Amino acid sequence: MNQSHRGGVSLQGVVKRHGALTVLHGVDLDIEPGEFFVLLGPSGSGKTTTLRVLAGLESISAGRVLLDAQDVTHQDPGERDVAMVFQSYALYPHMTVAQNIGFPLKMVGQGAQAIALAVADAAAKVSIGHLLDRRPGQLSGGQQQRVALARAIVREPRLFLLDEPLSNLDARLRMETRVELKKLQRSLGVTAVYVTHDQEEAMTLADRIAIFMDGRIVQVGTPQGIFGRPSHASVAGFIGTPPMNLLQATWSGQQLQVGAAGLVDLGVAAPGERAVTLGVRPGDLKIQATGLAAEVELVEELGDSRIAILHIGEQRVKLKTDHLIDLREGDLVHLGFAATAAHLFDRDSGDRLN
């Protein structure tokens, strides 16, 4: 099968229980061959468990796992033709880099000459050809991470599973490796499923993202789609740097009443009066002559921009601006935003309304 047509994934009603605790509540997910697909969510949301289910490292309580339309639910990891890169890299300290990379091929009985060629090729793809005689203890974290990647790609698996592989690297190296990882995945044409709790990582790497909350997928979409139209208040409060401000409000007629802070004209009539959660991105808030009364609590300098933390009554919000407006702690200001920047969610269910 052509690599570009391998690696399709389908999870159908996957449930995972640990005793009385349900970790995955009927997960449904389809991933296209060749996609860079990210599982994103806070700690304990079920994303790593889902990855381990795909790898065959976790059995499931109900549902089916399909790879390339083949039911692999009860197959062992070795039968699935998938490769996994762990957060810890899991390299063998007593082996050289070349031996570490070639280990999966040795396990399936390939000859020494074929292994040496494949190792050289995989090492070249991640720029560590000059390190093949070293041992893991002589490498930096970034170099160890490349060895783990080379070991994963040497077998040309149909599915490439990555569990927070960049979390042990410093911020600058993480950004550099992110770019290389995306280019590597594109050049190999392999399907990658990548777990992270870092939404910046998810937004920059993913073709599509599945957002996990409490063992359920709450939204699947492109990074732009999820950022622009979060389907639930929990997604809105998670995506974005800083994430969306969420304010308790009452929607009546065409106006939103935000506590005692004032009214906002939405230009869209409510179906009767209803309690809502109003979402506004920090970059969409503006200081203006009239609007929601707020007090500045703190101003964070970011060099090219500022984040102001303000109070609207009892509710705290963040405003992000690249205009170096003069704001000081204790200042009283008025905030506004365009009607098109308002995201409305049902107060009880959290579901998107507009």
N, C-alpha and C positions, 0 to 999 in steps of 0.2 A: 504493500500500500504506500502510495506517495506520502512523504512526511507532512505535506501541507493539508492532506485529507485525513490525517491521523490525530487522535487525541480529543475527539468529541466526548463530552461528559454529560451524563444525565443522572441526577439524584431524584428519586421518586418517592415521596412520602417517608423520608428517612427519619426514624425515631431512634434516639439513643438514651437508654436509661442506665443509671448506676443505682441499683436497688430501688429505693422509693423516689430517688431524684431523677427527673427527666432533664437531660442536658440538651437534646435536640427534639423539638416539637414538630415533627412532620415537615422536614425541609424538602422543598422542590426547587431544582436548579438545573438549567441547561447551559453548557459552555460550548462554544463553537470551536472546531479545530483551528489551531494557530492563534487563538485569542490570548492576550495577557489579561487574566481575570484576577481581580483582587477581592479577598474576603476581608472586610473591614468591620471593626466593632471594638467596644471596650473590653477589658479583661473579663473573662468568664462568660462571654456572649455566645460561645459555641463555635467560633471560627476555626480554632486549631483542632477541635474534635472532628469537624467536617473534613479538614485536610487529612487527618489520620484515618478517617473512614475511607476516603478516596485511595489512600496508600495501602489499605488493607491491614493497618496496624490496630484498628478498632473494629470489633464486630458491631452489628446494629441490631436493635430490638424489633424493628419493623421497617418495611420499605425495600427499595431495590437500588443498586448502584450499577450503572451501565457505562462501559467505555467502548466507544465506537459501536454502539448499539448491541454490544455483547454483555450479557448479565455476568458481572464479576462479583456479585454480593458475597459469595462464599469462597472466593479464590484467595489464596495466600498472597502476601506482598510480592513474592518472587515470580508469581504467575501473571502479574498485571502489567509488566513492562512499564513501570513508573520509576522515577528517580526522585529522591527527596533530599533537600538541603536543610539542615537543622540550624537553629539559632547558635548551637554550641560547636558547629562544624563537624564534630565527631571524627576527627582524624586519628590514625594510629600513630602514637608518638615514636614507636621503635622502627617505623618504616620511613623510607625516603619519600619525597614528594612524588616521584615517578611511581613508586610502589603503591602509594595511597591512591593515585589516580587510576592505576591499572588494576586495582584489586577487584572491582566488579567483573572485569573481563577474565581474570584468573579464576574467579569462582565458577564461571560457566565454561571453563576448560579451553579457552583460546590459547593458541601457541604464542611463544615468547616474541617472535618477530612481529606478528600481527598486533600484539599488545603494545610493543615499543612504538610502532607506527601510529596507533590510535592515541597513545599517551602524548606523543609529540604534537599531534594535531590538536588535541583538546587543550593542551597547555598553551599552544600558540594562540588559540582563540581567546584565552583570558590573559595573555601576555605574561606567562610565568615560565616560559621555556628555559630561562637562565637559572631557574631554582630547582631543577629536577633532582639534583643530588643532595639537596639539603633535607633536614628533618623538620617536622612541624615546630619543634621548640626553638628553631633558629629563625622563624618567620614572624613578621608583624601580624597583627589581627587581620589587616586587609589582605595580606598575602595568603594567610590560612583560609580566608573566605574564598579566594580565587581557586585554591586547591580543591575545596569542597565543591565549587561550581564545576571545575574540570572533571572531577570524579563523577558528577551527576550527568554531564553531557557525553562522556566517553562512550557510553552504551547506546547513544542515540535513542533514548526512551520516547515513547509516544506522549508521555505526560511528565511535566517538570513541576514538582511540588516544593514550595519554598516557605518555610515557617520562620517569619521574622529574621531573615538572614542578615540584615544590616544593623540590627539593634546593638551589636557589640562594637560598632565602629564609631569614631568621633564624627561630629556634624559635617565637617568638610569632606571627609572620606566617604561618608554616607551619600552625599550629593553626587560626588564623582562616580561612585560605584553604581548608583541608581541609573545614571545615563548609560553606562557601559552594559548594565544588565538588560536594559530595554533593547539596546542595539544587538546584543548577543541573541536575545530571544527572537528578534526579527530575522537575523541572519540565519538562525537554525530553523526557523519556521515551526518551532515546537509550541505546543499548548503549555502555557505556564499558569499555575494557580498559586497565588501568593497571599500569605496571611500577614496582616499588620494591624496594629492599633493606631499607627501614625497616619493621619489622614492626608498630610502633605505628600507622603510617600505614595499613598493610594492614588491621589489625584494626578500625580505626575507619571505614574507607571501604567495605570490601567487603561485598557480599552473599555472594559465595563467593570462595575463594582457591585458586590452584594453587601448590603449593610445588615449586620447581625445585632440583634438586641435580645437578651434573655432567651437564647436558644431558638430564635425565629429569625427568618429573613424579613426585614420590614420594607426594603426597597432594593430593586435592581435597576441599574441604568448606567449611562455614560457619566464620567465625572461632571461634565457641564450640566447634564440633565438633572443630576441629583442636587448639585449646588443651586441651580436655578429654580427647581421646583421640588423641594423636599416633600415627600408624601405624608410625613408625620412629624409632629412637634419634636419627638425624640431624635429624629434625623436632623432636623433644623438646628437643634441645640448641640449637635455633635460635629457637623461639617462646617468648615470655615475657620480661618485664623484671624482674629478670634471668631468663635462660633456666633450664630445668629442670636440677637437679643430676643428674649421671649417675655412678653408682658401680659399680665392679666387685664382684660378689657371687656367692655360691653358694646355690642354692635346693635345699633338701633337706627332705623332709617338709613341715611347715607353716612352716618357719623359713628366714630368710635370714641367712647368715653374711657380714658386711661386713668383709673383711680380718680384722685381729685386734681390731677395735673392738667387736665384740659381735654378739648375735643380735637379729633382729627377728621377731616372730610375725606371720605373714601371715594365718593362719586359712584358707589354701587350700593343699592338698597339692600338691607338685610331682610330675610323672610321673617318678619317679626323681630322682637328683641331677643338676643341670645348672648350667652356668656362665651367669650372666645379667648384664645391665646393669640396675641399679635406678635408676629415675628418680623424683625427689621435687622438687616445686616449692618454691622458697625460702620461699614463704608458708605451706607445709604443714609445715615443720620447726618443732618446738617444743623448748624447753629444759625438761628434766624431771629428776626425781631419779635415774632409771636409764635406760639405753639405750646408744646408740653414744657411746663416749668421744671427745671432740673438744677441740681447743685453739683459742682465739680468736687469729686473726692480726691482724685489723684491723676497726674499726667505722666504717662510713660513715654520716654524719648526713644525712638528707634532709628535716629539718624535721618533717614529720608522720609519719615512719617512720625506721627504721634498717635498714641491711643489715650483717650481721656476716659476715665471711669467716673460715671455720674450717678446720682440718685434721682429717680423720678418718684417722689414720695418714698415708700418703703422698698421700691424695686430698683435694682442696680442695672445699669446698661453701660455698654462700651461704645465709644465713637472713635472711628479711625479716620484720620485725615492726613493728606500729604501737604496740605497748606499749613504753613507754620503759624497758625492763628495763636494769638497770645491768650492762653488759658492758665489760670492759677487755681490752686486748691481753695475752695470756699466760694468761688465765683458763682453767681446765680445767672443762668442762661435759659433760653428757650430752644427746644429742639423740634425739628420737623423732618419730613421725608416725602418723597413723591408717592402718590397713591399707588402707582405701579410697583413700588418697592415693598408694599405691605403683603405679608404672607399671613393668612388667617387659618387657624386650626380650631377645631371643636375643643372646648375646654375639658370635656369629660373623656372623649375617646382619643383625642390628639390627632384625629384624621384631618387632612387638608380640606379646606372649604372652597378656596378661590382658585 
